[in-house]
Amino acid sequence: MQASTGPKVSTRFKLAGTAAAVILAGAAMAGTANAQERVRWQVPIAFPSHLVGLSTPVVHLSETLEAISGGNINLRYYEPGELIPPFEILDAVSEGRYPAGYTWIGYDQGSIPVLPLLSGPPFGMEPPAFMAWHYFGDGNDLLQEVYEPYGVKALLCGVIGPEAAGWFAEPLESLDQIDGLRIRFAGIGGRVMEQLGASVTMLPGGELYQAMERGTIDALEFSAPAVDRILGMQEIVQNYIMPGWHQTYTTSHLLVNKETWDDLSDLSRAQIETGCRSATLFGFSESEWENPQALAGFEAEGVNAQTLSPEILAELESVTMGVLDEMASNDELFARVLESQREWMQVHGNWHAKGYLPRSYYSPNSN
C-alpha cells in the first residue's frame, strides 16, 4: 500500500488553545530549535487516524511537534496495516524495527497481563481520576516499570471516557443471555464475559462490521458512541448497551524504542512529552464533545440505548472483582498496580462524592 503522507492539514485538527500555548513557548526557543537535531520517525498506528479520541490525538501530536520544533521533529504516522498489523506494534518497537508506534496497549494483554489496568479496566477510575493518578501518583512510574524489560519508553498520549458496553441483537435483561454468545470483547471485560459463558474473540475495528453482518459474531463492543458511529454499527444492530462498565476510560500510548528515546536530546524529549500531554487533552476534549452528539444521533435514528439495571451492574461488578483478584494472585506487578489504583479510587471517590454535584443534576430528567 502507498505510505501515508504524514501530517494532514485540516480545519478539524488546527491546534487548540493548549497547543497554541506550547507553540508560544517553542517560539521563545527559536534560536535553539534552529540548531536542534532532526528527528524523522515512521510511526505505525493501531486505529485509522480519523477515529475520534482513539487516533485523532496522534494527528494532533504530529502537527504539534512539527510546529513547536520548527520542523525538526517529523512524526510520520502510517495507517493500520500500511507498515505492520495493529497487534504487532509492541514487538516492532521493542525490536527496533520502528522507532515508535501509537496503540491501545491492552492489545498486548496476552503477554503482559497488567496492561488492561493501564489502558482501560472494568469498574475502574474515570478519566480525571486516572490522569491525576498517572501524572501525580504511581501511574507513570508503574507504566515505565511494565515496559522496561521490553526496552520501551511509554508515553500517555490520549484518554477518552467510558466506552459503550456493546451492540447486542436483543436488549440485555439478564446475564444469562451472555451464555453461549460469540462476542468481540477486549481487555479484562473479555475475561468477565468468558466467566459468564461467552466465547470471546478480539478482532480489530476494521473487521467488526463484516463480522457482525455475516453472523460470525453475535455481539460486540468496540468504543464510545462517536467511534462506533463512524464504524456504522447502527446500520445492522439496534440495541446499544450502556454504561461502559468494562472500560471506564481508554488510553492511547506512544511507545518509543528505549535506545531511540535515550539518543534524543533533552529538548527533543521535552517537546515529545509536551506534545503527548497536549494530545491527551485534545483527545479527551474532542471525545467529550463528539460522544454526546453521536449518542443523540443514535437515539434519533431509533437505536435503543439501553442503560443496564443496577442489579445487572452489581452482578457484573461481583464477577469482575473475582477476576481481578484471581489475576492479582498470579502476577505480582498486576497486584501492585491494582492495589495502587484501588487505594486512589477510595481517596478520589470520597472527594468526588462530596465535592461534585450528584449526577442527577446533569440528567436529562432532572429539574
N, C-alpha and C positions, 0 to 999 in steps of 0.2 A: 504494500500500500504506500501511497505517497505520504511523505512525512508532513507533520503539522508545520505550519509556518511560524508557530510560536505565538507570541503575544498578538491578540486580535483587538483591533481598535474598534470600540463600540461605545455608544452612549451608555449602555447598561453598566459598563464596568469603569466608567470615569471615576477617578479617585474621590472618595468621600472625605468628610472633614478630618478624620483621624489621619488618613494617608496624606492629606494636604499639609497637616502639621509636620508630618515626618519629612515631607519634601522641603519645607522651610528649614528644618534642622539640617537636612542634607546640603542645602544651598550654602549654609554657613561654613561648610567644609569643602567648598568648591575647589579650592587650591589643592587640598589633599586628594580629592576624588580624581582630579585630572591625572595624578600620578599613581592612582590605585591600580592594583593588579586587575587583569581582565579575566572574568570567570564566565565560562561558556559550558553550561550543563544541559545534557539531554535528560529529560525527566519523564519517565513513563507514569501515567496516572491510571487509577483504578476505575474511575467513572467518567463517562462523557462530560466534557468540560462545561456543558450548559445546565447541568443538574443543580438546582438551587440549594446552596448551603453545603452540598456534598463536594462538589468540584469547582463551583464558581470561585471559592476562595483562592484556588491555585492560579486562576486567571488574574485575579486582583493582585496576588503575590508577584506574579511575573511582571505586571505593569508597574507595580510599586517599586520593585527592585531596579527596573530599568530607569525609573525616574530618580530615585534617591542616590543611585550610584553614578549618575551622569552617563549611563550607557555601559558602564564597566561590568555590571552583572547581568547576564542574559540567561534567564531560566527558560529554556525552550521545552514546553510540555508537549507530550505526544498522547493522542487519544488511546483508549484501551485497545490492545491488540496491534497497534502500529509498530511497536518495538517488541513487546512481550505480553503474554496474557496477564490479566489483573492479579491472579493469585501468585504470580512469580516475582512480584516486586521486591519483597524482602530478600529473597535469595540473590537476586540480581544486584542489589545494592550491597549486601554483605560480601559478595564475591568480587565486587569492584567492576562488574560489567557495565554498570551505570553509576554515576556519582550520587544520584538521588532518585527518589520515587515518592509519589504522593498517593496515599492509600488510606482505607479504613483498616486499621491494624488488627481488628478482630478476625479478619480472614485467615490469620495465621494461628488461630487458637489450637489447631491440631498439634502443632509443635511447641507452642508457648501458651499453655492453658490460662495464664493470668491475663492475657491481653484483652479479653472482653470486659474485664473490670475497668480497664483504662480507655476503652473505646465505646462502651455502652452496655451497662449491666441491667438486669431486671430489678425493679423496685429499688433503684439507686437514686443518686442525687439528681437534682435539676441543674441546668447549666450554670446559673450563677454560683451555686454552692460548689459545683465541680471546678469551675475556673478559680475560685478562691483557694480550694484545696490544692489545685495544680500549681498555681503561681506562688502561693504563700505558705502552703502546708507541705506535706510529704510527697505530693503527686509527682513533681518533676524529678526529684531525686530517685524515686522508685522507678519511674519510667526509664531513666538512664541505666539503672541497675539491671532492668529487664533486658535491655539491648546490648549491654557491654559484652557479653560472650559472643555476640554476632558481629562485633566490630562496626556498630551502627550508632550514630547520634540521632535521636528522635526529637523533633520539634512539633509541639502542638501548633496546628496551622488551620484549625477550623472546628467549630462546635455548633450544633443545632439542637433544638429542643426534642421532645419526645416524638418517636415515630408513631404511626398508627399500628394497632395490633394485628392488622391484616385484612385481606379480602377473602370472604367465605361465601360459598354458594347459598347458605341459609343463615339466618340470624343465629347467634350463639347464645342459647338459653341455658345450656348445661355443658359442663366439661366432659360429659360422656360422649358428646358429639366429636370430640377430638380423637377418640379411639378409632384407629384404622385409617385416618386421613393420611393422604400423601401430601406433604406440606413443605413449602420452601420457608425455612426459618433460620435465622442467623444467631450467633452468639450463644450465651448461656440459656437464653429463652428457648433455643432449639433443644437443649437437654431437657428442659421442663416439658416441652411438647412430647419428647420421647417417653418421659415418665408417664405421660397421660395416654400413651398408646399410639402416637402418630409415627409415621415413617417420614423422617426429616431428611431433606436434601438441601444443599447450598448451591444455588445457581447464581451466576452474575446477572445484574439487572437487564442486560441486553437480551437475555434468553427467556425472561419471565412471561412476556405477553404470549408468545407462541406456546410455551409450556402449558399455560392456563387455558388457552384457546383450544388446544388439541387434547386436553384432558390428561396430559402427562402428570400434572399435579392437581390436587383438589382445592387447595387454598395456598395463600402465600402472604408473607409480609416482606416489605422492602424498605420503605422510608416514610417520610412525612407527606402530607397532602400535596404540597407543591411539586414534589418529585414524582409521586405516584400519578399525578395528573399528567405530567409530561409523558410518562410511560403509557398512558392511555388505558389503565386497568378498568376504569369506569365503563368502558365500551363493552366489556364482556362479563363483569361481575357487579352486582348491585348492593352487596352488603359489606359495609366498611366498618370494621370493628375498632373501637376506641375504649379507653385510653391506651397509650403505649407503655403498658406495664413492663414489657420485656426489654425496653431500651429507653430509659428516661432522658438520656442525652446521647448524642452520637458525635464522635470526634473524627477529625481527619488529621493526619500527621505527614510531615515531610521527613522521610527517612533519608539520612545522608551517610554515605560511607565514612567511617570514622577517620581513616587516613586522609581522605579528601578534605574533611572538615578541619582536621588539625593543621593541614598545609595552608589553609586560608589565613590571610592577615586578620588582625583584630578588627579592623574596620569592616572587612567583608563579612565576618561572622556577626558583628553587631548589626549590620544592615539586614542580613538574612533573618536574624532573630526578630528585629523590629518589624520586618515585612510580615513575618508569620503572626506576630501579635495583631498587626493591623488586619490581616486576612481573617483571623479568628473573630474579631469584632465585626468585620464586614459580613462574613457568612452568617453569624448569629442574627445580626440586624436584618439582613435580607430575608432570611428564612422566617423570622417573626413577622415580617411584612407580607410575604407571599403566602404562607401557610393558611392564615385565616381566610384570605380571599379564595384560595383553592378549595378549602372546605365548604365555603359558602357556595361556590360554583357546583360542587358535587351535589349538595343538597337541593339546589335549584333545578338540577337535572334529574332529580328523583332517586339519587343514591341514598340508601338507608344508612346513615351514620349512627351506628348503634353504640351507646355507652354501656359497658358491662356493668352488671349489678354489683353492689357491694359484696354480696355473698360469693359470686364467682371470683371477684378480685381477692377476697380473703382466702379462698381455696388456692388460687394461683400463687399467692404470697407464701402460703404454707409449704407448697411443693417446692417453690423457689428457694426458700431458706434451707430446706433439706438438701437440695442440690448444691447450694453454695457451701454449706458446712461439710458435705462429703468431699467436694473438690479441695477445700482448705485442708482437710485432714490428710490429703495425699500430696500436697505441694506447699512447702514452707514459704515460698515467696508469695504464692496466691494468698496464703493465710495472713501474711503481714500486710499486704495491700488491702485485703478485705477488712481486717481489723482497723486499719487507719481510716478507711472510708466510713466504716460504721461509727467510729468514735466522732468523726467530724460531723456526720449526719445528725447525731444526737445534739451536739452543740449548736449547729446551724439550724436544726429543726426547731429548737426552743426559741431561737431568735425569730425565725420565720413565722412560727405560730403566734407569737406575742407581738411582734413588730409590724407585721403586714396585715392588711385587711383580709378578712375571710374571703375565699373565692366566690362566695355567693354574691358579694358586692359587684363582681365583674360578670356575673352570669346574665345571659340574655333575658332571663325570667325575673331578675331582681328589680326592686323598685328604685 
